[in-house]
Every structure is written in C-alpha cells, then in structure tokens.
Amino acid sequence: MAAGDVTATEYGRTTIANMRRTIQGGLSEQIRSIVSDGDILCQPDVWEGSLAAQHRGSWPNTSTQLREAVDELTRLNELFNKINADIMAAGGNAV
C-alpha cells in the first residue's frame, strides 16, 4: 500500500459506525451528567457521613478522569469523521 492510500474493511467501517453511534447517541452527555451528580454529592448539605467523606476525597480524581474521557471521546469522534471523509474521497462507501 502506498503512503496516503486509504483502505477499510467492512468490519472496520461497521466498527467505526458503531462507535460513532455510541458517542453521538449521548455517551458524552451521560458522562457529564455523572460528573454533575458527583459534584452535587460532594456538598455536605446534600450528603454527609463516612461514605460521603470518602466520596469527597476520591471524587476530584474521578471527576477529572471522566472529564478527560469526554474530551477524548470528542477527539475520537472528530477522527472518525475524518476517516469517513477520507474513505469517501477515496471512492469507498463511508459509514
């Protein structure tokens, strides 16, 4: 295969389509909702006790990881859009 060639198997195109549907179908919004709910549960006037204290101690790290996951999903979806455009430009059947 020459540099710049684009090829994709049917399995690859199907897999990309599945991932795009999942990302575009609300996965990022669901993660944002979890982050929001986790932030609310960090408020002592909403939830207090030993498990609440545990949550408040670990939540900043978890929240950061979830926010980074949303950012990565956005980048991944943009990459899938580029891949799809490359396949179309190469004359393939894009997903």
PyMOL commands that set and color helices and strands:
alter all, ss='L'
color gray80, all
select helices_A, chain A and resi 10-40+50-89
alter helices_A, ss='H'
color red, helices_A
deselect
rebuild
show_as cartoon
